[in-house]
């Protein structure tokens, strides 16, 4: 596929203005695909001429919440752009929602509830196996390229030297795979068909903007939100969602364990442009007042169907916590730290029986295939401390998850593999390789990992170090950690801190694994930095607001936006300013 030239929205300002604007790239099947354009100021050349700095395009997860022209109302929900794609395929039927919850659903009737027609699996994996390219696949492919072809074309007005500098990049790490120069819909389809990528897009979440998760694509970041029995309400969780997608979350997991779980999830789904994940075991446990021993397959099944009909895109499933694996955790320093893992372990021990999710796994797969819900095979026995890393329990479960992944894919269910929590830095690569080998390169989805245990309040930094490292080895999606990890329920500010740390980690991983065009943003930033184009630097930053605030704290006057120094070095000791004089001397000498 060759992308069409960008279509700049009417609201976009002049490219000569330093600003960030929303633009679209139009596909043949999927329509307009949104992204951001960072318009930069011209450079002043030594000979008095001006050099154009073309706009840099950025991946955008914000959906309607990042489009000032739409101004959506969270009480109504956002547009359902995928509804026509889903209905046109002709493989779904419509039915009344099986809402077993007594809670009021303010969005009831907004979107039809879909399920597969008899004998059909309306999943992106089934389509990919059949050789079909869906609008969702095309949309995801266009997003992955981030309008790079248009950017390269725009460099034609520059000198050969400037073009070479702006397109330069370091060689990728030596990995078992290679990122393509251009992501095509065909490539997306092939990776999904092979089980190396997933496109989470429930037929009951038509509000979502398609995205792809896999080792050969941009590294994605998940943000966890959700209430607890002690804090937060529906309005607060929707606010967290909106800010999470504005700050770059690629997916969001609703991990609510408090009151109004159904209503909270409904409000989140109807307002989310990104895939939504859940852990259905949490809601099932709430239905039995937290008594794990009272859980049943029937109750869990009912909960899964409820969530699938709401539109959940992927679910964490703790099928790998086998009865025989539980004794392997007895010598751990921190035991079983996964909430879902501990619940299933307790159930197995109480009943002296095999995990009911494991024994009903085929039935579960058929339910998920009915609604195109991807399965995230949970690491219920993940290590919660460095002491417990890479132990027998973790490896036994990982091996089992690889086996279960094959079964799920045979049912046309897309599969993610969840990964370890606490791993020392020198063993991160080992864990990535183990997952690739044991799970046939299914997309790896990791919490961190945290590479040390002694930094409460700063675990978003500790884990981002591990996340960048494991991402560089092919991990497809990183689950963020907030500063509140191990301490309490995160608020909006904590969500922001965690997301920014992880977007930085994901970008570092993309640079390392050789994602095409990943260094474009860095080169543009470096050029803006050397030329003291402060506003362009702010706009290219992952956290523009903080960058601007730090600069303006000491040089806040508007006139300082053009100053060729910052407050650290001042005008006399700025190395870049001195370099300008060195270069002028070299030019004078003809060097």
C-alpha positions in Angstrom: 0.0 0.0 0.0 1.2 3.5 -0.8 -0.3 6.1 1.4 -2.1 9.1 -0.1 -0.8 12.6 0.6 -1.9 14.0 3.9 -5.2 15.8 4.1 -4.9 18.7 6.5 -8.0 19.5 8.4 -9.6 22.8 7.9 -8.8 23.8 11.4 -5.1 23.3 10.9 -3.0 26.5 11.0 -0.5 27.5 8.5 2.6 25.3 8.3 4.7 28.3 8.9 3.4 28.6 12.5 5.0 26.7 15.3 2.1 24.6 16.6 0.6 21.1 16.8 -2.4 20.3 14.6 -4.6 17.3 13.8 -4.2 15.9 10.3 -5.6 12.8 8.5 -4.3 10.2 6.0 -7.1 8.7 3.9 -7.3 4.9 3.2 -9.2 3.2 0.5 -11.4 1.2 2.9 -11.1 2.8 6.3 -11.5 6.5 5.5 -9.6 9.1 7.4 -6.9 8.1 9.9 -6.0 10.8 12.4 -2.5 11.8 13.6 -0.7 14.9 14.8 1.5 17.2 12.8 4.1 19.3 14.6 4.6 22.4 12.4 8.0 24.0 13.0 9.5 27.4 12.5 12.0 28.1 9.7 15.7 28.0 10.4 17.9 31.1 10.0 20.9 30.2 7.9 24.3 31.9 8.2 23.9 33.5 4.8 20.7 35.2 5.9 18.4 32.9 4.0 15.7 30.8 5.7 15.4 27.0 5.7 12.0 25.3 5.9 11.6 22.7 8.7 8.8 20.4 7.5 6.1 19.1 9.9 6.8 16.0 11.9 4.0 13.6 12.2 3.1 11.8 15.4 1.0 8.8 16.3 -2.2 10.0 18.0 -4.4 7.9 20.4 -6.7 10.6 21.6 -9.5 10.1 19.1 -12.3 12.7 19.4 -10.9 13.8 22.7 -7.9 15.3 20.8 -10.0 17.0 18.1 -11.2 20.4 19.2 -13.6 20.5 16.3 -15.6 17.5 17.7 -16.0 18.5 21.4 -17.6 15.2 22.5 -19.9 14.8 25.5 -18.9 12.0 27.8 -22.6 11.6 28.9 -23.4 10.7 25.3 -20.3 8.9 24.2 -18.2 9.2 21.1 -18.9 8.3 17.4 -19.2 4.7 16.3 -17.1 4.8 13.1 -16.6 1.0 13.0 -20.3 0.2 13.1 -20.7 0.2 9.3 -17.6 -2.0 8.9 -18.9 -4.6 11.3 -22.4 -4.7 9.9 -21.3 -4.7 6.2 -19.4 -8.0 6.7 -22.7 -9.7 7.3 -21.4 -12.3 9.8 -23.0 -10.8 13.0 -26.6 -10.8 14.3 -28.1 -8.3 16.7 -29.7 -9.1 20.0 -30.8 -7.7 23.3 -28.0 -7.2 25.8 -27.8 -9.8 28.6 -27.3 -7.2 31.2 -27.6 -9.1 34.4 -26.6 -6.1 36.5 -29.3 -4.1 38.3 -27.3 -1.0 37.8 -28.7 1.6 35.5 -27.1 1.8 32.0 -27.3 5.4 30.8 -26.0 4.3 27.4 -28.5 1.5 26.8 -29.5 1.2 23.2 -26.8 3.5 21.9 -25.1 0.7 20.0 -26.6 -2.6 18.9 -25.3 -5.7 20.7 -23.7 -8.0 18.2 -22.8 -11.6 18.3 -21.6 -14.0 15.7 -24.0 -15.8 13.5 -24.1 -19.6 14.0 -21.0 -21.3 12.8 -19.0 -18.1 12.2 -16.1 -16.4 14.0 -16.1 -12.7 13.2 -12.6 -12.2 14.5 -9.7 -10.4 12.9 -7.7 -13.6 13.2 -10.3 -15.6 11.3 -10.3 -12.9 8.5 -6.5 -12.9 8.4 -6.4 -16.7 8.2 -8.8 -16.5 5.3 -6.5 -14.0 3.5 -8.9 -11.1 4.0 -7.8 -7.5 4.6 -10.3 -5.7 6.8 -10.8 -1.9 7.1 -9.4 -2.3 10.6 -6.1 -3.8 9.2 -5.8 -0.9 6.7 -6.5 1.7 9.4 -3.9 0.1 11.7 -1.3 0.0 8.9 -1.7 3.6 8.0 -1.3 4.6 11.7 1.9 2.6 12.0 3.6 4.5 9.1 2.8 7.9 10.8 2.8 9.6 7.3 6.5 9.0 6.9 6.2 9.0 3.1 4.8 12.5 3.1 7.5 13.7 5.5 10.3 12.3 3.3 8.7 14.0 0.3 8.6 17.3 2.1 12.3 17.1 2.7 12.9 17.5 -1.1 13.1 21.3 -0.7 16.2 21.0 1.6 19.8 20.5 0.8 21.1 16.9 0.5 23.1 17.4 3.7 20.0 18.5 5.7 17.9 15.6 4.3 20.6 13.1 5.2 20.8 14.5 8.7 17.1 14.4 9.3 16.7 10.9 8.0 19.7 9.4 9.7 19.3 6.5 12.1 21.4 3.9 13.9 21.3 0.3 13.0 18.8 -1.8 14.9 19.7 -4.4 17.5 20.3 -7.9 16.3 16.9 -9.6 16.8 15.1 -12.6 15.4 12.8 -10.3 13.4 13.0 -7.2 11.2 10.7 -4.2 11.2 9.5 -3.5 7.7 10.3 -0.2 5.8 6.6 0.3 5.2 3.8 -1.4 7.1 1.2 -2.5 4.6 -2.3 -3.9 5.3 -0.9 -7.2 3.9 1.8 -7.2 6.4 -0.7 -6.6 9.3 -2.8 -9.4 8.0 0.1 -11.8 7.7 1.4 -11.1 11.3 -2.1 -11.5 12.7 -2.6 -14.8 10.8 0.7 -16.1 12.2 -0.3 -15.2 15.8 2.6 -12.7 16.0 0.2 -9.7 16.3 -3.2 -8.9 17.5 -5.7 -6.3 16.5 -8.1 -6.0 19.5 -11.4 -4.7 18.1 -14.6 -6.2 19.6 -17.7 -6.1 17.4 -19.4 -4.4 20.3 -16.9 -1.6 20.6 -17.5 0.3 17.4 -16.1 3.5 19.0 -12.6 2.2 18.9 -9.9 3.3 16.4 -8.1 0.2 15.2 -4.5 -0.5 16.3 -2.1 -3.4 16.1 0.1 -4.9 18.8 3.1 -7.0 17.7 6.8 -7.1 17.9 7.4 -5.7 14.4 5.2 -2.7 15.0 5.4 0.4 17.2 5.7 -0.6 20.9 2.4 0.1 22.6 1.6 1.2 26.1 -1.3 0.2 28.3 -2.7 2.3 31.1 -4.6 0.7 34.0 -7.5 2.6 35.6 -10.4 1.5 37.7 -12.0 2.1 41.0 -11.5 0.2 44.3 -13.7 -0.4 47.3 -12.1 2.6 49.0 -11.8 5.2 46.3 -13.0 6.7 43.0 -16.3 6.9 41.1 -17.6 6.6 37.5 -16.9 10.3 36.7 -13.3 10.1 38.0 -12.6 6.9 36.0 -14.0 8.4 32.7 -11.8 11.5 33.4 -8.8 9.2 33.8 -9.6 7.5 30.5 -9.9 10.8 28.6 -6.6 12.1 30.0 -4.9 8.7 29.4 -5.7 8.7 25.7 -4.7 12.4 25.4 -1.3 11.5 27.0 -0.8 8.6 24.6 -2.3 5.4 26.1 -2.7 2.8 23.3 -5.0 0.7 25.3 -6.7 1.0 28.7 -7.5 -1.7 31.2 -10.5 -1.1 33.5 -9.4 -3.0 36.7 -12.4 -1.8 38.8 -13.0 -3.8 42.0 -15.3 -1.5 43.9 -18.9 -0.4 43.4 -20.7 0.1 40.1 -18.3 -2.1 38.1 -20.7 -2.6 35.2 -21.7 1.1 35.0 -18.1 2.2 35.2 -17.1 -0.1 32.4 -20.0 1.0 30.3 -19.1 4.7 30.6 -15.5 3.9 29.8 -16.3 1.8 26.7 -18.7 4.4 25.2 -16.1 7.1 25.5 -13.0 5.2 24.5 -11.3 5.4 21.1 -8.7 2.8 22.2 -9.2 -0.9 23.0 -10.4 -1.6 26.5 -9.2 -4.6 28.5 -10.6 -6.1 31.7 -10.0 -8.9 34.2 -13.4 -10.6 34.4 -12.4 -12.6 37.4 -12.4 -9.3 39.4 -16.1 -8.7 38.7 -17.0 -12.4 39.2 -15.3 -12.2 42.6 -17.3 -9.1 43.5 -20.5 -11.0 42.8 -19.6 -13.4 45.6 -18.6 -10.7 48.0 -14.9 -11.5 47.7 -15.2 -15.2 48.7 -13.0 -16.9 46.2 -14.1 -20.4 47.2 -17.7 -19.5 46.1 -16.7 -18.8 42.5 -18.0 -21.2 39.8 -17.5 -21.6 36.1 -21.1 -20.7 35.5 -20.7 -17.3 37.3 -17.4 -16.6 35.5 -19.0 -17.5 32.1 -21.9 -15.2 32.8 -19.5 -12.3 33.6 -17.4 -12.9 30.5 -20.5 -12.8 28.3 -21.8 -9.6 30.0 -18.4 -7.9 29.4 -18.2 -9.2 25.8 -21.6 -7.8 25.0 -20.6 -4.4 26.5 -17.7 -4.3 24.1 -14.6 -5.2 26.0 -11.8 -5.8 23.4 -9.4 -8.1 25.4 -9.6 -9.9 28.7 -7.0 -11.2 31.0 -7.6 -14.9 31.6 -5.9 -16.7 34.4 -6.0 -20.2 32.9 -2.4 -21.0 33.5 -2.6 -21.1 37.3 -2.7 -24.9 37.5 -3.2 -26.8 40.7 0.1 -28.6 40.4 2.0 -25.3 40.0 0.8 -23.8 43.3 3.4 -25.7 45.5 6.1 -24.2 43.4 5.4 -20.8 45.0 6.0 -21.9 48.6 9.6 -20.8 48.8 9.0 -17.4 47.3 9.8 -14.3 49.2 6.6 -12.6 48.1 4.4 -15.5 47.2 1.7 -14.9 44.6 1.3 -11.2 43.9 -1.2 -11.3 41.0 -4.7 -10.6 42.3 -6.2 -13.0 39.8 -3.5 -15.6 40.4 -4.0 -15.6 44.1 -7.8 -15.9 43.8 -7.5 -18.9 41.5 -4.8 -20.5 43.6 -7.1 -20.2 46.7 -10.0 -21.7 44.7 -8.0 -24.6 43.6 -6.7 -25.3 47.1 -10.1 -25.0 48.7 -11.7 -27.4 46.2 -8.6 -29.6 45.7 -9.5 -29.3 42.0 -8.1 -28.0 38.7 -8.6 -24.4 37.8 -12.2 -24.1 36.3 -11.0 -21.7 33.7 -8.5 -24.2 32.5 -11.0 -27.1 32.4 -13.5 -25.0 30.4 -10.9 -23.3 28.2 -12.3 -24.5 24.9 -15.8 -23.2 25.8 -14.3 -19.9 26.9 -12.5 -19.6 23.6 -15.7 -20.1 21.7 -17.4 -17.4 23.7 -14.6 -14.9 23.0 -14.6 -15.8 19.3 -18.3 -15.0 19.2 -17.6 -11.4 20.0 -14.0 -11.0 18.7 -12.6 -10.5 22.2 -8.8 -11.0 22.3 -7.4 -13.1 25.1 -4.6 -11.9 27.3 -3.2 -15.0 29.0 -2.5 -13.7 32.5 0.8 -14.4 34.3 -0.9 -15.3 37.6 2.3 -16.6 39.0 4.6 -13.7 38.0 7.4 -12.9 40.3 6.7 -10.0 42.8 10.3 -9.5 43.8 13.8 -10.0 42.3 14.3 -12.9 44.7 11.4 -14.8 43.0 12.3 -14.0 39.3 12.7 -16.7 36.8 11.8 -19.4 39.3 10.1 -22.8 38.6 6.5 -21.4 39.1 7.0 -18.6 36.6 8.5 -20.8 34.0 5.9 -23.6 34.5 3.1 -21.1 33.9 4.8 -19.5 30.9 5.2 -22.9 29.3 1.5 -23.6 29.9 0.5 -20.3 28.4 2.3 -21.2 25.2 0.3 -24.4 25.0 -3.0 -22.6 25.7 -2.2 -19.9 23.1 -2.2 -22.6 20.4 -5.6 -23.8 21.5 -7.0 -20.3 21.5 -5.7 -19.5 18.0 -7.3 -22.7 16.8 -10.6 -21.2 17.9 -9.7 -18.0 15.9 -9.1 -16.1 19.2 -6.3 -13.5 19.1 -3.8 -14.0 22.0 -1.4 -11.9 24.0 0.9 -13.3 26.6 1.4 -11.4 29.8 4.8 -11.2 31.3 6.8 -10.8 34.5 6.6 -8.1 37.1 10.0 -8.1 38.8 13.1 -9.1 36.9 16.7 -8.1 37.4 18.0 -6.1 34.5 20.6 -8.7 33.4 17.8 -11.3 33.0 15.3 -9.2 31.0 16.6 -10.4 27.6 16.4 -14.0 28.8 12.7 -13.6 29.7 11.9 -12.1 26.3 13.6 -15.0 24.5 11.8 -17.5 26.7 8.4 -16.1 25.8 9.3 -16.0 22.1 10.4 -19.6 22.2 7.7 -21.1 24.4 4.8 -19.0 23.0 5.6 -19.0 19.3 6.3 -15.2 19.3 2.8 -14.3 20.4 2.7 -10.6 21.4 4.4 -10.2 24.8 2.6 -7.8 27.2 4.7 -7.0 30.2 4.3 -5.1 33.5 7.5 -3.2 33.5 9.4 -5.3 34.5 10.6 -3.6 37.7 14.4 -4.1 37.9 14.8 -3.3 41.6 12.6 -3.5 44.6 13.6 -0.6 46.8 12.1 2.5 45.2 8.5 3.0 46.4 7.1 6.2 45.0 9.5 6.0 42.0 8.4 2.6 40.6 7.3 4.2 37.3 11.0 5.0 36.8 12.3 1.7 38.0 9.9 -0.2 35.7 10.4 2.1 32.7 14.1 1.1 32.7 13.0 -2.6 32.5 10.2 -1.7 30.0 12.7 0.0 27.6 15.0 -3.0 27.8 12.4 -5.7 27.3 10.8 -3.6 24.5 14.1 -3.4 22.7 14.0 -7.2 22.6 10.6 -7.4 20.9 8.0 -7.0 23.7 4.9 -5.7 21.9 3.1 -3.8 24.6 4.2 -2.4 28.0 1.8 -2.1 30.9 2.6 1.2 32.6 3.4 1.5 36.3 2.5 4.7 38.2 4.3 6.3 41.2 1.6 4.8 43.4 2.5 1.2 42.5 2.7 -0.9 45.8 1.3 2.1 47.6 -2.3 3.0 46.6 -4.9 3.8 43.9 -3.5 6.2 41.3 -5.1 9.5 40.6 -5.1 11.5 37.3 -1.6 12.9 38.0 -0.2 9.5 38.7 -1.7 8.2 35.4 0.1 11.0 33.6 3.4 10.3 35.3 3.2 6.6 34.5 2.2 7.2 30.9 4.8 9.7 30.1 7.5 7.5 31.6 6.3 4.5 29.5 5.8 6.5 26.2 9.5 7.4 26.6 10.4 3.8 27.3 8.4 2.6 24.3 10.1 5.1 22.0 13.5 4.0 23.2 12.5 0.4 22.4 11.3 1.4 18.9 14.7 3.1 18.2 16.5 0.0 19.4 14.5 -2.6 17.4 14.6 -0.5 14.2 11.1 0.7 13.6 11.2 2.6 10.3 11.3 6.4 10.9 11.5 6.1 14.7 14.4 8.5 14.8 12.7 11.2 12.8 11.3 12.8 15.9 14.7 12.7 17.7 16.5 14.3 14.7 14.0 17.0 14.5 14.3 17.7 18.2 18.0 17.8 18.0 18.0 20.3 15.1 15.5 22.5 17.0 17.6 22.3 20.1 20.8 23.3 18.3 19.0 26.2 16.7 17.3 27.3 19.9 13.8 26.9 18.5 12.2 26.6 21.9 8.6 26.3 20.9 9.4 23.5 18.5 11.2 21.7 21.2 8.2 21.9 23.5 5.9 20.7 20.8 8.1 17.7 19.9 8.5 16.6 23.5 6.5 13.7 25.0 5.4 16.1 27.7 5.1 19.5 26.1 3.5 21.1 29.2 6.3 20.2 31.6 9.1 21.1 29.1 7.5 24.5 28.6 7.0 25.0 32.3 10.6 24.1 33.2 12.0 26.5 30.6 9.6 29.4 31.5 10.3 29.0 35.2 13.5 31.0 34.7 13.1 32.5 31.2 9.4 33.1 31.0 9.2 36.2 28.9 8.0 35.7 25.4 11.2 37.4 24.1 13.2 34.6 25.7 11.5 32.1 23.3 14.1 33.2 20.8 17.1 33.3 23.1 20.2 31.3 22.1 20.8 30.0 25.6 18.9 28.6 28.6 19.2 29.5 32.3 21.6 26.7 33.1 24.6 28.1 31.1 23.5 31.6 30.2 24.7 33.5 27.1 28.4 33.1 27.8 28.8 29.5 28.6 26.3 27.8 26.3 28.3 25.1 24.4 25.9 25.2 21.4 26.2 29.0 21.1 30.0 28.7 21.2 29.8 25.9 18.6 28.0 28.5 16.3 31.1 30.7 16.6 33.4 27.7 15.9 31.4 26.9 12.7 31.6 30.5 11.6 35.3 30.4 12.0 35.5 27.2 10.0 33.4 28.6 7.2 35.7 31.7 7.1 38.7 29.5 6.7 37.0 27.4 4.0 37.1 24.3 6.2 
